[in-house]
Amino acid sequence: MLIENRIINILTENLGISTKKNSNPESFKWDSLKHITLMSVIEEEFDILLEPEEISEMLNYKDIVRVVKLKLSHTDQL
């Protein structure tokens, strides 16, 4: 499954959003408590460790995809 699809699944499952109602992941919103939960689920799903600076950057779908792809590309180089 593509990284983007996995992230959409994480967001919809954890935010209780139906993809049929809201097909634009850029419009998904969440509060700070849900943000911590999402970051934890993302770390587990992709087997990565996010730095506090990265977590604070991941405020929307596009930013999450960017940071996860960057982390995975660095992981592959190790």
HELIX and SHEET records of a PDB file:
HELIX    1   1 ILE A    3  LEU A   15  1                                  13    
HELIX    2   2 PRO A   25  SER A   27  5                                   3    
HELIX    3   3 SER A   32  PHE A   46  1                                  15    
HELIX    4   4 PRO A   52  GLU A   57  1                                   6    
HELIX    5   5 TYR A   61  GLN A   77  1                                  17    
END                                                                             
